[in-house]
Amino acid sequence: MLRRIIEIDEEKCNGCGACAAACHEGAIAMVNGKAKLMRDDYCDGLGDCLPACPVNAISFVEREAAAYDEAAVKANQAAKAQARGSAPCGCPGTRAKAIQRTAAPAQGSAEVESQLSQWPVQIKLAPVRAPYFNGANLLVAADCTAFAYGDFHNRFIRNHATLIGCPKLDAVDYAEKLTEIIRQNEIKSLTIARMEVPCCGGLEAAAKQALQNSGKFIPWQVVTISTDGRILD
């Protein structure tokens, strides 16, 4: 079938291995000191490996390739996990998990409890079919928003599955990844939290495009936060 898939320029590749570590599906491996796409059917075409490459040796092409085989990927991940005696997660920091918030802070405590209900939160790292997305209110937020707005956890993160990113720093279009998250899960609503600065427009545009591309009709809103921590709309 003709589809979008990654291509690795071995001349540019410096052998750092960052792309292989970033590829959760195990499609990339290091061979003779160079990154190599080992199996077309392991590449989902979402490109988590692209921003990991420090020398821009990875790009997208459209060519004849085997369809992405999610079942084969999961079987391979499980086999590797069994061999090393751990969960099929790759880097521990990318292991998907739900976080249960049950106990309230002790009376009189000044500590403010986190409202984050899942991990990871980076758009690039979140698995498309993570179980915590089903039935969730989805928050897509610019990563600066939580620092600018003082009550961000209670006002925005509470009762939401949270994804964060910065299109300026990541230099990647999030639209395709967000499209698949919305398309493949039962998302109840979408909130886009962005800063007032122009570069945050990329995040808003990607989220809106993802909603349109998903073919789903769900309630959505955009909230803009000023650099001095006020909600503007």
C-alpha positions in Angstrom: 0.0 0.0 0.0 1.1 3.6 -0.6 1.5 5.4 2.7 3.6 7.8 4.7 6.6 6.3 6.4 10.0 7.5 7.7 13.2 7.5 5.7 16.7 7.7 7.3 19.6 9.4 5.6 22.6 7.2 6.6 25.0 9.8 5.4 23.7 12.4 7.9 23.2 9.8 10.7 25.8 10.3 13.5 24.9 7.0 15.2 23.7 8.6 18.4 20.8 6.2 18.8 18.3 8.8 19.9 15.8 7.9 17.2 15.9 4.2 18.1 15.2 5.1 21.8 12.3 7.4 20.8 10.7 4.8 18.5 8.2 3.0 20.9 7.3 0.5 18.2 10.8 -0.8 17.8 10.9 -0.1 14.1 14.4 1.5 14.2 17.6 -0.2 15.3 21.3 0.6 15.2 23.2 -1.4 12.6 26.9 -0.9 12.1 26.7 2.4 13.9 23.9 3.8 11.8 20.1 4.0 12.4 18.1 1.7 10.2 14.4 1.2 9.6 14.1 -2.6 10.3 10.5 -3.2 9.5 8.0 -1.1 7.6 5.0 -2.7 9.4 6.4 -1.5 12.8 6.5 2.1 11.7 3.2 3.9 12.5 4.2 7.0 10.4 3.6 9.4 13.3 7.2 10.4 13.5 8.1 10.4 17.3 11.7 9.8 16.1 11.9 12.9 14.0 12.4 15.5 16.7 14.8 13.1 18.6 17.3 13.3 15.7 19.9 16.0 16.4 21.2 16.1 12.8 17.8 16.0 10.9 18.6 12.7 9.3 15.0 11.5 9.4 12.2 12.6 7.1 8.8 11.5 5.9 8.4 9.9 2.4 5.3 8.4 0.8 6.0 5.1 -0.8 4.8 1.5 -1.1 5.1 -0.1 2.4 3.5 -2.7 4.4 0.6 -1.5 6.6 1.3 -0.7 10.2 0.7 -3.8 12.2 -0.2 -2.8 15.8 -0.7 -6.5 16.9 2.8 -7.4 15.6 4.3 -4.4 17.4 2.7 -5.3 20.7 3.8 -8.9 20.4 7.3 -7.8 19.8 7.2 -5.4 22.7 5.9 -8.1 25.0 8.6 -10.5 23.8 11.3 -8.0 24.5 9.8 -7.2 27.9 9.7 -10.8 28.9 13.3 -11.2 27.9 14.4 -8.4 30.1 11.9 -9.1 32.9 10.1 -5.8 32.8 7.0 -4.1 31.4 6.9 -3.4 27.6 7.6 0.3 28.1 11.0 1.1 26.7 12.3 4.2 28.6 10.7 4.2 32.1 9.8 7.8 31.6 7.4 7.0 28.7 5.6 4.2 30.5 1.8 4.9 30.2 -0.1 4.8 33.5 -3.2 6.2 35.1 -2.8 8.0 38.4 -5.5 7.6 41.0 -6.3 10.6 43.1 -8.4 9.5 46.1 -7.0 10.9 49.3 -7.5 14.6 50.1 -4.7 16.6 51.7 -4.8 16.5 55.5 -6.9 19.2 57.1 -4.9 22.4 57.7 -2.2 21.3 55.2 -0.9 24.1 52.9 0.1 21.6 50.3 -1.8 21.7 47.0 -2.4 18.3 45.5 -1.6 17.6 41.9 -4.6 16.9 39.7 -2.7 15.1 37.0 -4.4 11.8 36.2 -2.0 10.1 33.7 1.5 9.8 32.5 3.2 10.7 30.1 1.9 14.2 29.3 4.1 15.2 26.3 2.1 14.9 23.0 5.1 13.2 21.4 5.4 10.5 24.1 1.7 9.7 24.7 0.5 6.3 23.3 -2.3 6.8 20.8 -4.4 4.1 22.4 -3.7 4.7 26.1 -6.7 3.4 28.1 -7.0 6.7 30.0 -8.1 8.5 26.8 -11.4 6.5 26.5 -14.2 8.6 27.9 -11.9 11.4 28.8 -12.2 15.2 28.6 -9.0 16.0 26.7 -6.8 19.0 27.6 -4.2 20.0 25.0 -2.1 22.7 26.6 1.0 24.8 25.7 3.6 23.8 28.2 4.0 27.4 29.5 0.4 27.7 30.6 0.8 25.8 33.8 3.6 28.1 34.8 1.7 31.3 33.9 -1.7 30.5 35.4 -1.5 29.9 39.2 -4.5 27.6 39.6 -3.9 25.6 36.4 -4.3 22.2 38.1 -7.7 22.9 39.6 -9.0 25.0 36.7 -7.8 22.9 33.8 -6.1 19.6 34.6 -8.7 18.3 37.1 -10.9 15.6 35.5 -9.0 15.8 32.2 -6.5 13.7 30.3 -3.6 16.2 29.7 -1.3 16.6 26.8 1.3 19.3 26.5 3.6 20.6 23.9 5.3 23.6 22.3 5.4 23.7 18.5 8.2 26.3 18.5 10.6 24.2 20.6 9.5 20.8 19.2 9.5 22.0 15.6 6.9 19.4 14.8 3.2 19.5 13.6 1.2 17.7 16.3 -1.9 17.5 14.1 -1.5 13.9 12.9 -0.8 12.5 16.4 -3.7 14.3 17.9 -6.0 13.2 15.1 -5.3 9.6 15.8 -5.8 10.1 19.6 -9.2 11.7 18.9 -10.2 9.3 16.2 -9.2 6.1 18.0 -10.6 6.9 21.4 -14.0 8.1 22.8 -13.0 11.7 23.7 -15.9 13.5 25.4 -14.6 17.1 25.0 -11.5 19.0 23.9 -10.0 22.1 25.7 -7.1 23.9 24.1 -5.1 26.0 26.6 -2.6 28.4 24.9 -0.6 31.4 25.8 -1.3 34.8 24.1 2.0 34.7 22.3 1.9 34.1 18.5 3.9 30.9 18.5 1.1 29.2 20.5 -1.0 29.5 17.4 0.6 26.4 16.1 -0.7 24.3 18.9 -4.2 25.7 18.6 -4.2 25.1 14.8 -2.9 21.6 15.2 -5.6 20.7 17.7 -8.4 22.2 15.6 -7.1 20.4 12.5 -6.9 17.2 14.4 -10.6 17.5 15.5 -11.6 18.3 11.9 -9.5 15.4 10.5 -10.9 12.9 13.1 -14.4 13.3 11.6 -15.9 13.5 15.1 -18.1 16.2 16.5 -17.3 16.9 20.2 -17.6 20.0 22.3 -14.4 22.1 22.2 -13.1 25.4 23.4 -9.9 27.5 23.3 -8.7 29.3 26.4 -6.0 32.0 26.1 -3.8 32.9 29.0 -1.7 36.1 29.2 1.9 36.2 30.1 1.0 37.7 33.4 -1.3 34.8 34.3 -4.8 36.0 33.4 -7.4 34.2 31.4 -8.1 36.4 28.4 -11.1 34.5 26.8 
